Amino acid sequence: MSLIVVTLGPIVNSIMTTKILRISVIAMALVIGQLTGQITAQAAEKRISAVEAYNGVVNGSLTLIDIRSPGEWQKSGIPKGSIPITMHNPAGKTAFKNAILAAVRGDKKRPIALICAVGGRSHWAQSYLEKHGFTQVADVAEGMFGRGKTMPGWLKRDLPVEPCRDCGKPIPAAAKK
């Protein structure tokens, strides 16, 4: 690695040196944060396509959770192999988190992917779960119905869906804690 030094005058060099030092300090803080575990890979939010989510379900490498409402599940069905756990749990956010925890049998390191209609709620839920110790949460950002031409969604990709068998049933007691 070679260093090129350009002398532009004392004032300009001083400004450039200050900016370079600031950038260096920020970079060092990021490296130290990662080495000490204070900044983890989860800081970079993971997004996957509907196809990647489906493949993960098929090969057993991830748990797909449909976080939409029971009414939405009834209208369009749920992704085949997914677990319907509404984020609209009447018992609140903690109950939602506990239902997800039950779905992964208490393993917060289990890879999961969240899907909603178009990616807004799944993005929020991803952040929420990560703040509560889940370490491998992916967002199916295109959702069921897609977002624009580059993100067509589960349904337009013609991925399999199934009727929601548990729609409208009471929330399990374990999820209400």
Backbone torsions as a table, in degrees:
resi	resn	phi	psi	omega
1	MET	NA	128.1	179.4
2	SER	-109.8	153.0	-178.3
3	LEU	-113.2	129.0	178.0
4	ILE	-107.3	125.4	179.9
5	VAL	-112.9	126.1	177.9
6	VAL	-116.7	126.2	179.2
7	THR	-94.1	116.5	-179.1
8	LEU	-113.8	4.8	-177.2
9	GLY	116.2	155.9	-173.4
10	PRO	-63.0	-36.7	-178.1
11	ILE	-71.9	-48.0	179.4
12	VAL	-63.0	-43.9	178.6
13	ASN	-60.9	-38.3	179.2
14	SER	-65.3	-42.5	178.5
15	ILE	-64.9	-45.5	-179.6
16	MET	-63.3	-42.7	179.5
17	THR	-61.5	-42.6	179.3
18	THR	-61.9	-44.5	179.9
19	LYS	-65.4	-41.9	179.3
20	ILE	-64.4	-41.6	177.9
21	LEU	-62.6	-41.2	178.9
22	ARG	-62.5	-44.9	178.8
23	ILE	-63.5	-40.7	179.1
24	SER	-63.0	-41.0	179.5
25	VAL	-64.9	-42.9	178.4
26	ILE	-62.4	-45.5	179.6
27	ALA	-61.5	-43.0	178.6
28	MET	-62.8	-41.4	179.7
29	ALA	-62.3	-40.1	178.5
30	LEU	-65.2	-43.7	179.5
31	VAL	-64.3	-46.7	179.4
32	ILE	-62.8	-40.5	179.0
33	GLY	-61.0	-41.4	178.5
34	GLN	-69.9	-40.7	-179.2
35	LEU	-66.0	-34.4	-178.3
36	THR	-90.2	-3.7	178.8
37	GLY	85.0	4.7	179.4
38	GLN	-77.6	-24.3	173.3
39	ILE	-121.4	122.6	-175.8
40	THR	-113.9	175.7	178.8
41	ALA	-62.5	-24.9	-178.4
42	GLN	-68.0	-17.0	178.1
43	ALA	-60.9	-31.3	174.5
44	ALA	-91.5	103.7	-175.1
45	GLU	-60.6	134.6	-177.7
46	LYS	-95.4	129.6	175.1
47	ARG	-120.4	139.4	176.5
48	ILE	-131.3	158.8	178.5
49	SER	-80.0	166.5	176.4
50	ALA	-62.3	-37.7	179.0
51	VAL	-64.1	-44.1	177.9
52	GLU	-61.7	-40.2	178.5
53	ALA	-63.3	-46.4	-179.6
54	TYR	-61.4	-44.6	178.5
55	ASN	-61.1	-38.1	177.1
56	GLY	-64.3	-38.8	177.0
57	VAL	-65.6	-46.4	-177.5
58	VAL	-61.7	-42.9	-177.8
59	ASN	-89.4	1.1	174.7
60	GLY	78.8	13.5	-177.5
61	SER	-88.0	-9.5	177.2
62	LEU	-151.6	158.1	175.8
63	THR	-103.0	122.6	179.2
64	LEU	-96.9	127.9	-178.2
65	ILE	-120.7	122.2	176.9
66	ASP	-89.5	113.6	-173.5
67	ILE	-99.2	10.4	179.9
68	ARG	-70.1	-178.0	180.0
69	SER	-84.1	158.1	177.3
70	PRO	-56.6	-35.5	177.0
71	GLY	-62.8	-37.8	177.6
72	GLU	-68.3	-40.7	178.7
73	TRP	-60.7	-41.9	-178.2
74	GLN	-65.5	-35.4	-178.3
75	LYS	-73.1	-44.0	-172.7
76	SER	-112.8	-8.4	-171.4
77	GLY	82.1	-179.6	178.8
78	ILE	-121.2	156.4	177.3
79	PRO	-57.5	135.5	-179.0
80	LYS	-58.2	129.6	179.2
81	GLY	87.6	-2.3	-179.5
82	SER	-86.4	166.3	176.2
83	ILE	-112.1	122.2	178.5
84	PRO	-82.4	115.4	175.7
85	ILE	-135.1	104.0	-175.7
86	THR	-69.8	137.7	173.4
87	MET	-77.2	-8.1	-179.8
88	HIS	-93.0	36.0	-178.4
89	ASN	-60.0	124.2	-178.7
90	PRO	-62.3	-18.7	178.6
91	ALA	-86.8	-1.4	174.3
92	GLY	104.0	-178.1	-176.1
93	LYS	-64.7	-36.7	-179.7
94	THR	-64.3	-39.9	177.7
95	ALA	-64.6	-38.5	175.8
96	PHE	-59.6	-49.8	179.4
97	LYS	-59.7	-43.3	-179.3
98	ASN	-66.4	-34.0	177.0
99	ALA	-66.6	-39.1	177.4
100	ILE	-66.7	-43.0	179.0
101	LEU	-59.8	-40.6	177.5
102	ALA	-65.0	-37.6	-178.9
103	ALA	-65.2	-29.3	178.9
104	VAL	-102.2	16.7	177.0
105	ARG	54.2	39.7	175.9
106	GLY	80.4	2.1	-176.7
107	ASP	-93.7	96.2	-179.3
108	LYS	-70.6	-8.2	177.5
109	LYS	-94.4	-5.3	179.9
110	ARG	-66.4	129.5	177.3
111	PRO	-64.4	126.5	176.2
112	ILE	-130.1	155.4	173.5
113	ALA	-129.0	141.8	-179.2
114	LEU	-112.2	137.5	178.0
115	ILE	-132.1	141.4	173.8
116	CYS	-132.9	-152.0	-177.7
117	ALA	-73.1	-53.7	-176.3
118	VAL	-134.5	9.4	173.7
119	GLY	105.1	-10.9	-178.9
120	GLY	-70.7	-50.5	-178.3
121	ARG	-69.8	-37.1	-180.0
122	SER	-65.8	-33.8	176.8
123	HIS	-64.9	-45.4	177.8
124	TRP	-61.5	-46.5	-176.9
125	ALA	-64.6	-35.7	177.3
126	GLN	-58.9	-50.4	179.1
127	SER	-61.1	-43.3	-179.4
128	TYR	-60.2	-47.2	-178.8
129	LEU	-67.1	-38.8	178.1
130	GLU	-63.3	-37.8	177.3
131	LYS	-65.1	-20.1	-179.9
132	HIS	-106.1	24.0	169.4
133	GLY	94.7	-1.5	175.7
134	PHE	-74.2	130.5	-171.4
135	THR	-105.4	-14.9	-178.2
136	GLN	-131.3	71.9	-178.0
137	VAL	-111.4	123.2	177.6
138	ALA	-110.7	150.0	178.5
139	ASP	-107.0	121.9	172.4
140	VAL	-84.1	84.0	-168.2
141	ALA	-63.1	-24.1	180.0
142	GLU	-81.5	-15.7	176.5
143	GLY	63.2	-164.0	179.9
144	MET	-75.2	-37.4	-170.7
145	PHE	-106.0	-5.2	175.7
146	GLY	88.2	164.8	178.9
147	ARG	-142.0	91.5	178.3
148	GLY	78.2	-173.6	-174.4
149	LYS	-71.9	-31.4	-175.8
150	THR	-86.9	-10.8	-179.4
151	MET	-131.5	80.2	-171.4
152	PRO	-70.3	-23.7	179.4
153	GLY	95.3	163.2	-177.0
154	TRP	-56.2	-48.5	-174.5
155	LEU	-68.7	-44.9	179.4
156	LYS	-68.9	-23.3	175.0
157	ARG	-79.6	-2.9	178.1
158	ASP	60.3	36.9	174.9
159	LEU	-80.8	153.7	-173.0
160	PRO	-69.7	143.2	174.3
161	VAL	-125.4	162.0	176.3
162	GLU	-139.4	156.8	178.2
163	PRO	-65.1	150.1	178.1
164	CYS	-83.8	109.8	-177.6
165	ARG	-76.6	-26.1	-174.8
166	ASP	-103.2	9.2	-178.4
167	CYS	-61.4	133.1	175.2
168	GLY	82.9	-4.4	178.5
169	LYS	-78.0	154.3	178.4
170	PRO	-58.9	150.5	179.3
171	ILE	-73.7	132.5	-179.4
172	PRO	-56.4	146.4	-177.8
173	ALA	-57.5	-36.4	-179.4
174	ALA	-61.5	-28.8	-178.2
175	ALA	-83.4	-9.5	-177.6
176	LYS	-89.1	-8.8	-177.9
177	LYS	-67.2	NA	NA
